Amino acid sequence: MGDYDHTQGFENFDIECVRFFDRYLKGIDNGIDEEAPIYIYTTGREEWRFVDTWPLSDQADTPYYFEADGVLSTDMPAAEGSDEYTVDYTTSSGLDTRWTAVAGYASDYKDRADEDEKCLTYTTPPLDSDVEVTGHPILHLYTSVNSTDGDFFVYLEDIDENGYAQYKTEGELRASLRSLGERPWLPDLPYHPSNQADVQPLAPGEVVELVIDLYPISHLFKQGHSMRVSLAGADRHNFRTPKQDPPPTYTIYTGGENASYIDMPVIP
C-alpha cells in the first residue's frame, strides 16, 4: 500500500510483480511468501516497511476533539458549544483527485488553503513532536441540519509552517444513510449498508451522530506542522449533491455529551 493511484506504481513495482508470478505461477522458491504480508509506504517519512497485521498491532486510537473556536485538540472541551456551517455548493476537492484516477489520470492535489475558506475547519496548534498516523481515521460527528438530509465531506490535511494545506485522506456520508451495520469483511470498521431500507431522513434540528471512516493513510505529521479536519457539504467536481434552495445549514456540536471528535490511529 503506497502513495499512488490505480494506474500508477512505485519504484521496482515491476520487480515485485515478477517475484509474485515467479513464486505462484512458476513455483520458484524465492522467499516472497516468507516475508511479512503487508508492505506500506509512510509519507512524510518517505519510507517503505513490512508489517504483520492491519491495523498495526501498536496502533493507539487517539481522539482529537473539535472545539468551538476551530481548534482540534486531544483535550475534551470543558464546555458545550457549537458551530454553524451553511453549505457552499462551489466547494471541491479538485479536478485531479483519487476519483478521476480510476479513469487513468494521476491525482494531483493542490494547496487546499483557499478551499478551506469555504469549509468549516478544526486545526491543531503546531505539533510539539512528530506524529505518525497509520490506519483509518474515524470521525464521530454530532450534528443537526435544518433540512431532512445533507451530504457530509470530511478531509484530513497536513498544514505546514507556511500554511500550505496538503490533502491526506477523506471520507463522505449522506446523513440519511447514517445507519450502521455489520461489516462483511475485515478489518472491523464503521459500515453503512446504504440500502433503501436503511434510509433515515433527518428531522430538522434533531441531533444525530454520523460515524465516518476515512480512507486509510500512513503519514508522518512533522513537528511544527498542524493537523486539520475540514468539513464541507459538497464536492462539485467529484460528487452529485442535490442542491437545496436555500442551502442547508449544519450545526456541529462540541463538548459535553455531543462532543464531536476524530479518532486518529497514532503509532507511538
Residue, then its C-alpha position, 0 to 999 in steps of 0.5 A: m500500500g503506497d502513495y499512488d493511484h490505480t494506474q500508477g506504481f512505485e519504484n521496482f513495482d515491476i520487480e515485485c510483480v515478477r517475484f509474485f508470478d515467479r513464486y505462484l505461477k512458476g513455483i520458484d522458491n524465492g522467499i516472497d511468501e516468507e516475508a511479512p504480508i503487508y508492505i506500506y509506504t509512510t509519507g512524510r517519512e518517505e519510507w517503505r516497511f513490512v508489517d504483520t497485521w492491519p491495523l498495526s498491532d501498536q496502533a493507539d486510537t487517539p481522539y482529537y476533539f473539535e472545539a468551538d473556536g476551530v481548534l482540534s485538540t486531544d483535550m475534551p472541551a470543558a464546555e458545550g458549544s457549537d458551530e454553524y456551517t451553511v453549505d457552499y455548493t462551489t466547494s471541491s476537492g479538485l479536478d485531479t483527485r483519487w476519483t478521476a484516477v480510476a479513469g487513468y489520470a494521476s491525482d494531483y492535489k493542490d494547496r487546499a488553503d483557499e478551499d478551506e475558506k469555504c469549509l468549516t475547519y478544526t486545526t491543531p496548534p503546531l505539533d510539539s513532536d512528530v506524529e505518525v498516523t497509520g490506519h483509518p481515521i474515524l470521525h464521530l460527528y454530532t450534528s443537526v441540519n435544518s433540512t431532512d438530509g445533507d451530504f457530509f465531506v470530511y478531509l484530513e490535511d497536513i498544514d505546514e509552517n507556511g500554511y500550505a494545506q496538503y490533502k491526506t485522506e477523506g471520507e463522505l456520508r449522506a446523513s440519511l444513510r447514517s445507519l450502521g451495520e455489520r461489516p462483511w469483511l475485515p478489518d472491523l470498521p464503521y459500515h453503512p449498508s446504504n440500502q433503501a431500507d436503511v434510509q433515515p431522513l433527518a428531522p430538522g434540528e434533531v441531533v444525530e451522530l454520523v460515524i465516518d471512516l476515512y480512507p486509510i493513510s500512513h503519514l508522518f505529521k512533522q513537528g511544527h506542522s498542524m493537523r486539520v479536519s475540514l468539513a464541507g457539504a459538497d464536492r462539485h467536481n467529484f460528487r452529485t449533491p442535490k442542491q437545496d434552495p436555500p442551502p442547508t445549514y449544519t450545526i456541529y456540536t462540541g463538548g459535553e455529551n455531543a462532543s464531536y471528535i476524530d479518532m486518529p490511529v497514532i503509532p507511538 
